């Protein structure tokens, strides 16, 4: 094979240089303490990933409000109380000329009833589908509360920069709060944040503009966006393309594409568009032809051949990889050094098909959380197919709350 294109550097629109095209996508570590503070485990884990060779390493969900969690163990950054450990985390994660970016999020109504007293959303529209009972019916946010949450996003981003993180990402995908505002199904407001798409994207635009003012023109701000919600009456691909154009015009530095939500979890499916190994490639290629902003596709990259093909044919600007970075923390180095073997993620099973079907996604998330903790403790990840170990781990860590559906990023 010719020299893999991922070795090449990438310059963002604002002039920031990324040393290669490997992008460690977000995975929620769930390692925060009961006060939702990061600790030494985060420092250790991200040092390993920084030394593993990726150009950009993205943190898992960092929430902007302790009263609004996406899952147990989320890190929350709402003020400067944890600035010292955040500095240690940033220093470790930026070793080896690595960029460490903080993913910033608010769950909105996707806050399980076991972790939050109250769920809020653009409108009082409950989560439907098989997971609906795990979540409370949300209360519609007042206009003043919406503006307050905008300020929370900006505050968290400013603290990230102060601590030494080298970029931030606004999480506007997977059915979380920003995605809820974008969706006409979830957003039935009649104030300036609802109605036509221009108003529905106002929440996102104000977050970005507030961050840009606070962080300056040279600090990278990225966006994670659904290609679509894949549900009737929701956020469509046409909507998504308009959001991409708007954000590109405003100066966003990078866009990571994904899709779906709890109600239709496209991001958890086994195959991409047209049966491809990698998800969302066709959509990414469409938007790359419309804007000059670098586009990242995450989800499904396993073989070096698929990575090379996607970059050579200009389908993506970077190779987004998540779970394989847990199994092989130095996967980027291995590829660049010519000693990579395709990572096969294990299929976990309890031996009971009905239980696997009901709890499969929870078991999978818990397995990778276990492995992240092992890496943070200086151990190697352990590959196996025994689903009982991660299931037991989840129950011991979080009790019955572990059985509530969650997203890994």
C-alpha positions as CSV (number, residue, x, y, z in Angstrom):
1,X,0.0,0.0,0.0
2,X,1.1,3.5,-0.7
3,X,2.0,5.7,2.2
4,X,-1.3,6.3,4.2
5,X,-2.6,9.8,3.6
6,X,-3.6,10.1,7.3
7,X,0.1,10.8,8.1
8,X,-0.3,14.2,6.4
9,X,-1.1,17.3,8.5
10,X,-4.2,19.4,8.3
11,X,-4.5,23.2,8.7
12,X,-7.9,24.4,9.9
13,X,-9.5,27.5,8.5
14,X,-8.3,29.6,11.4
15,X,-4.7,28.5,10.8
16,X,-4.4,25.9,13.5
17,X,-2.2,23.0,12.4
18,X,-3.1,19.4,13.2
19,X,-0.2,17.0,12.9
20,X,-2.1,14.2,11.2
21,X,-5.6,13.0,10.1
22,X,-6.4,10.8,13.1
23,X,-9.3,12.0,15.2
24,X,-10.0,10.2,18.5
25,X,-13.7,10.7,18.7
26,X,-15.6,11.3,22.0
27,X,-16.5,8.4,24.3
28,X,-18.0,9.1,27.7
29,X,-15.6,7.9,30.3
30,X,-18.0,7.9,33.2
31,X,-15.1,8.2,35.6
32,X,-16.0,11.4,37.4
33,X,-16.5,11.2,41.2
34,X,-19.9,11.7,42.8
35,X,-19.4,15.5,42.6
36,X,-18.9,15.1,38.9
37,X,-15.3,16.2,39.1
38,X,-12.5,14.8,36.9
39,X,-9.5,13.1,38.6
40,X,-6.2,11.4,38.1
41,X,-7.8,8.6,36.0
42,X,-8.7,11.2,33.3
43,X,-5.2,12.5,33.4
44,X,-3.7,9.0,33.0
45,X,-6.1,7.9,30.2
46,X,-5.7,11.0,28.1
47,X,-1.9,10.9,28.5
48,X,-2.0,7.4,26.9
49,X,-4.1,8.6,24.0
50,X,-2.0,11.7,23.5
51,X,1.1,9.4,23.2
52,X,-0.8,7.1,21.0
53,X,-0.4,9.3,18.0
54,X,-3.7,10.9,17.1
55,X,-3.8,14.5,15.8
56,X,-6.9,15.4,17.8
57,X,-8.2,13.7,20.9
58,X,-11.7,14.6,21.9
59,X,-13.0,14.2,25.5
60,X,-16.2,12.5,26.4
61,X,-19.3,14.5,27.3
62,X,-18.5,17.4,29.6
63,X,-21.8,18.7,30.9
64,X,-22.5,22.4,31.6
65,X,-24.9,21.9,34.6
66,X,-24.7,19.5,37.6
67,X,-28.5,19.4,37.5
68,X,-28.6,18.1,34.0
69,X,-26.5,14.9,33.5
70,X,-26.5,12.5,30.6
71,X,-25.4,9.6,32.7
72,X,-23.8,8.7,36.0
73,X,-20.1,9.6,36.1
74,X,-20.3,12.6,33.7
75,X,-17.7,15.4,34.2
76,X,-19.3,18.7,34.8
77,X,-17.6,22.1,34.3
78,X,-19.8,24.9,35.3
79,X,-17.3,27.1,37.1
80,X,-13.6,27.2,38.0
81,X,-13.7,25.0,41.1
82,X,-11.8,22.2,39.4
83,X,-9.3,24.3,37.4
84,X,-6.2,22.6,38.8
85,X,-7.2,19.1,37.9
86,X,-8.4,20.4,34.5
87,X,-5.0,21.9,33.9
88,X,-3.4,18.5,34.7
89,X,-5.8,16.8,32.4
90,X,-5.1,19.3,29.6
91,X,-1.3,19.0,30.1
92,X,-1.4,15.2,29.8
93,X,-3.7,15.2,26.8
94,X,-1.7,17.7,24.8
95,X,1.6,15.7,25.1
96,X,3.3,14.7,21.9
97,X,1.9,17.8,20.1
98,X,-1.6,16.4,20.3
99,X,-4.6,18.6,20.3
100,X,-7.0,17.9,23.2
101,X,-10.5,19.3,22.7
102,X,-13.3,19.3,25.2
103,X,-16.7,18.1,24.0
104,X,-19.4,20.4,25.6
105,X,-22.9,19.2,26.1
106,X,-26.3,19.5,27.8
107,X,-28.6,16.4,27.7
108,X,-31.9,18.3,27.6
109,X,-34.7,15.7,28.0
110,X,-32.1,12.9,27.4
111,X,-31.3,12.9,31.1
112,X,-32.4,9.6,32.7
113,X,-34.9,9.8,35.5
114,X,-32.3,8.1,37.8
115,X,-29.8,10.9,37.5
116,X,-31.8,14.2,37.3
117,X,-34.7,15.5,39.3
118,X,-36.2,17.3,36.3
119,X,-35.8,17.1,32.6
120,X,-35.9,20.2,30.4
121,X,-36.2,20.6,26.7
122,X,-37.2,23.2,24.0
123,X,-40.8,21.9,24.4
124,X,-42.6,19.4,26.7
125,X,-42.4,16.6,24.2
126,X,-41.5,13.3,25.8
127,X,-39.0,10.7,24.5
128,X,-40.9,8.0,22.6
129,X,-40.0,4.5,21.6
130,X,-38.7,1.6,23.7
131,X,-36.5,3.8,25.8
132,X,-39.1,6.3,26.6
133,X,-40.0,5.0,30.1
134,X,-36.4,5.6,31.2
135,X,-36.9,9.4,31.0
136,X,-39.2,11.9,32.6
137,X,-41.5,14.0,30.5
138,X,-39.6,17.2,30.1
139,X,-40.6,20.7,31.1
140,X,-40.3,23.4,28.4
141,X,-37.5,25.9,29.0
142,X,-38.4,29.6,29.4
143,X,-36.8,32.0,27.0
144,X,-34.7,33.3,29.9
145,X,-33.5,29.8,30.7
146,X,-32.5,29.2,27.1
147,X,-30.3,32.3,27.2
148,X,-28.9,31.1,30.6
149,X,-27.9,27.7,29.1
150,X,-26.2,29.5,26.2
151,X,-24.1,31.3,28.8
152,X,-23.3,28.0,30.5
153,X,-21.8,26.6,27.2
154,X,-19.7,29.7,26.8
155,X,-18.5,29.6,30.4
156,X,-17.5,26.0,30.1
157,X,-15.6,26.7,26.9
158,X,-13.7,29.6,28.4
159,X,-12.7,27.5,31.4
160,X,-11.5,24.8,29.0
161,X,-9.2,27.3,27.2
162,X,-7.9,28.6,30.5
163,X,-7.1,25.1,31.6
164,X,-5.1,24.4,28.5
165,X,-7.4,22.5,26.3
166,X,-6.6,23.4,22.7
167,X,-10.2,23.4,21.3
168,X,-13.8,22.7,22.1
169,X,-16.7,20.9,20.4
170,X,-20.3,21.8,20.6
171,X,-22.4,18.6,20.8
172,X,-25.4,19.1,18.5
173,X,-26.0,15.5,17.6
174,X,-27.5,12.3,19.1
175,X,-30.7,13.8,20.4
176,X,-29.1,16.0,23.1
177,X,-30.4,19.5,23.8
178,X,-28.8,21.4,20.9
179,X,-30.1,18.7,18.6
180,X,-33.6,19.0,20.2
181,X,-33.7,22.7,19.4
182,X,-32.8,21.9,15.7
183,X,-35.6,19.3,15.4
184,X,-39.1,20.5,14.5
185,X,-40.4,17.3,16.2
186,X,-38.8,18.2,19.6
187,X,-39.0,22.0,19.2
188,X,-42.5,23.3,19.0
189,X,-41.7,26.7,20.5
190,X,-43.3,30.0,19.4
191,X,-40.7,32.4,20.6
192,X,-37.5,33.4,18.7
193,X,-36.0,29.9,19.3
194,X,-38.8,28.0,17.5
195,X,-40.6,27.7,14.2
196,X,-38.6,28.0,10.9
197,X,-35.1,26.5,10.8
198,X,-33.4,29.9,11.1
199,X,-35.1,30.2,14.6
200,X,-34.5,26.6,15.5
201,X,-30.8,27.0,14.9
202,X,-30.6,30.2,16.9
203,X,-29.7,28.4,20.1
204,X,-26.7,26.8,18.4
205,X,-25.7,30.0,16.6
206,X,-25.8,32.0,19.9
207,X,-23.7,29.3,21.6
208,X,-21.1,29.5,18.8
209,X,-21.0,33.2,18.7
210,X,-20.7,33.5,22.4
211,X,-17.8,31.1,22.4
212,X,-16.1,32.8,19.5
213,X,-16.3,36.2,21.4
214,X,-14.9,34.6,24.6
215,X,-12.3,32.4,23.0
216,X,-11.0,34.6,20.1
217,X,-10.6,34.0,16.4
218,X,-7.6,31.6,16.7
219,X,-9.1,29.0,19.1
220,X,-10.7,26.0,17.4
221,X,-14.4,25.5,17.8
222,X,-15.9,22.3,16.3
223,X,-19.4,21.1,15.9
224,X,-20.8,17.5,16.1
225,X,-24.0,17.4,14.0
226,X,-26.5,14.8,12.9
227,X,-26.8,14.1,9.2
228,X,-30.5,13.5,10.2
229,X,-32.5,12.3,13.1
230,X,-34.0,9.5,11.0
231,X,-37.5,9.9,12.4
232,X,-40.7,11.3,10.9
233,X,-41.1,15.0,11.5
234,X,-37.5,15.4,12.8
235,X,-34.3,17.0,11.7
236,X,-33.8,16.2,8.1
237,X,-30.7,15.9,5.8
238,X,-31.9,19.1,4.1
239,X,-32.0,20.9,7.5
240,X,-28.6,19.5,8.3
241,X,-27.1,20.9,5.1
242,X,-28.5,24.3,5.8
243,X,-27.0,24.2,9.3
244,X,-23.6,23.2,7.9
245,X,-23.7,26.1,5.4
246,X,-24.7,28.6,8.2
247,X,-22.0,27.4,10.6
248,X,-19.4,27.4,7.9
249,X,-20.3,31.0,7.0
250,X,-20.0,32.0,10.7
251,X,-16.5,30.5,10.9
252,X,-16.8,27.1,12.6
253,X,-13.4,25.3,12.3
254,X,-14.4,21.6,12.0
255,X,-17.6,19.5,11.7
256,X,-18.0,15.9,12.8
257,X,-20.9,14.1,11.3
258,X,-23.1,11.5,12.9
259,X,-26.8,10.7,13.1
260,X,-29.8,9.5,15.1
261,X,-30.9,9.6,18.7
262,X,-32.3,7.3,21.4
263,X,-35.6,7.1,19.5
264,X,-33.8,6.0,16.4
265,X,-30.2,5.2,17.2
266,X,-28.7,5.2,13.7
267,X,-25.3,5.8,15.3
268,X,-25.5,2.3,16.9
269,X,-26.3,0.5,13.7
270,X,-24.0,-2.1,12.3
271,X,-23.6,-0.8,8.8
272,X,-23.2,2.5,7.0
273,X,-25.0,3.9,4.0
274,X,-25.2,1.5,1.1
275,X,-23.8,-1.3,3.3
276,X,-20.4,0.4,3.6
277,X,-18.1,-0.3,6.5
278,X,-18.1,3.3,7.5
279,X,-21.3,5.3,8.5
280,X,-22.3,8.6,7.0
281,X,-19.6,8.8,4.3
282,X,-22.0,9.7,1.5
283,X,-23.5,12.5,3.5
284,X,-20.0,13.8,4.4
285,X,-18.9,13.8,0.8
286,X,-22.0,15.8,-0.1
287,X,-21.3,18.5,2.4
288,X,-17.6,18.6,1.7
289,X,-18.5,19.7,-1.8
290,X,-20.5,22.6,-0.4
291,X,-18.2,24.1,2.3
292,X,-14.5,24.6,2.9
293,X,-14.6,23.5,6.6
294,X,-12.9,20.2,7.4
295,X,-15.4,17.3,7.8
296,X,-14.8,14.3,10.1
297,X,-16.6,11.0,9.7
298,X,-16.6,8.8,12.8
299,X,-18.1,5.3,13.1
300,X,-17.1,2.1,11.4
301,X,-13.5,2.7,10.4
302,X,-11.6,-0.6,11.1
303,X,-9.4,-1.4,8.2
304,X,-6.4,0.7,7.0
305,X,-7.8,0.2,3.4
306,X,-11.1,1.9,4.3
307,X,-9.3,4.8,6.0
308,X,-7.0,5.3,3.0
309,X,-9.8,5.1,0.5
310,X,-11.9,7.7,2.4
311,X,-9.1,10.2,2.5
312,X,-7.8,9.6,-1.0
313,X,-11.3,10.1,-2.5
314,X,-11.9,13.2,-0.4
315,X,-14.9,11.7,1.5
316,X,-13.6,12.9,4.9
317,X,-10.9,15.3,6.1
318,X,-9.9,13.1,9.1
319,X,-10.4,9.6,10.2
320,X,-12.7,9.5,13.2
321,X,-12.1,6.5,15.5
322,X,-13.6,5.8,18.9
323,X,-13.8,2.2,20.3
324,X,-10.7,0.9,18.6
325,X,-8.7,3.5,20.5
326,X,-9.8,1.8,23.7
327,X,-8.7,-1.6,22.5
328,X,-5.5,-0.3,21.0
329,X,-4.6,3.1,22.5
330,X,-1.7,3.6,20.1
331,X,-3.6,2.7,17.0
332,X,-2.5,5.8,15.2
333,X,1.1,5.1,15.8
334,X,0.7,1.5,14.7
335,X,-0.8,2.6,11.4
336,X,1.8,5.2,10.7
337,X,4.6,2.8,11.6
338,X,3.2,0.0,9.3
339,X,2.4,-2.5,12.1
340,X,-1.3,-2.2,12.3
341,X,-3.7,-5.1,12.1
342,X,-7.4,-4.5,11.6
343,X,-9.1,-4.1,15.0
344,X,-12.1,-6.3,15.4
345,X,-14.4,-5.1,18.2
346,X,-15.7,-8.0,20.3
347,X,-19.3,-9.2,20.2
348,X,-20.3,-9.5,23.8
349,X,-23.0,-12.0,24.9
350,X,-24.6,-13.3,28.1
351,X,-25.5,-16.5,26.3
352,X,-29.1,-15.5,26.6
353,X,-30.4,-14.0,23.3
354,X,-33.3,-12.1,24.9
355,X,-31.1,-10.5,27.5
356,X,-28.5,-9.6,24.9
357,X,-31.2,-7.9,22.8
358,X,-32.6,-5.9,25.7
359,X,-29.3,-4.9,27.3
360,X,-26.8,-5.1,24.5
361,X,-26.1,-1.4,24.1
362,X,-25.7,-1.0,27.9
363,X,-23.4,-4.0,28.1
364,X,-21.3,-2.6,25.2
365,X,-20.9,0.8,26.8
366,X,-20.0,-0.7,30.2
367,X,-17.4,-3.0,28.5
368,X,-15.6,0.0,27.0
369,X,-15.9,2.0,30.2
370,X,-14.2,-0.9,32.0
371,X,-11.4,-0.9,29.4
372,X,-10.9,2.8,29.6
373,X,-10.5,2.5,33.4
374,X,-8.0,-0.3,32.9
375,X,-5.9,1.9,30.7
376,X,-6.1,4.7,33.2
377,X,-4.9,2.3,35.9
378,X,-1.9,1.4,33.8
379,X,-3.2,-1.9,32.6
380,X,-3.8,-3.2,29.1
381,X,-7.4,-3.5,27.8
382,X,-8.8,-7.0,27.9
383,X,-10.6,-8.4,24.9
384,X,-13.3,-11.0,25.7
385,X,-16.9,-11.8,24.8
386,X,-18.3,-12.3,28.3
387,X,-21.1,-9.9,28.7
388,X,-21.6,-10.7,32.4
389,X,-18.5,-9.0,33.5
390,X,-19.4,-5.5,32.1
391,X,-23.0,-6.0,33.2
392,X,-21.9,-6.7,36.7
393,X,-19.5,-3.8,36.6
394,X,-22.2,-1.4,35.5
395,X,-24.5,-2.6,38.3
396,X,-21.8,-2.3,41.0
397,X,-20.9,1.2,39.8
398,X,-24.3,2.7,39.4
399,X,-26.9,0.3,40.8
400,X,-30.2,0.0,38.9
401,X,-29.3,3.3,37.1
402,X,-26.9,1.3,35.1
403,X,-29.8,-0.3,33.2
404,X,-31.0,3.0,31.8
405,X,-30.0,3.5,28.2
406,X,-27.1,5.8,27.6
407,X,-25.0,7.2,24.8
408,X,-21.2,6.8,24.7
409,X,-20.6,10.2,23.1
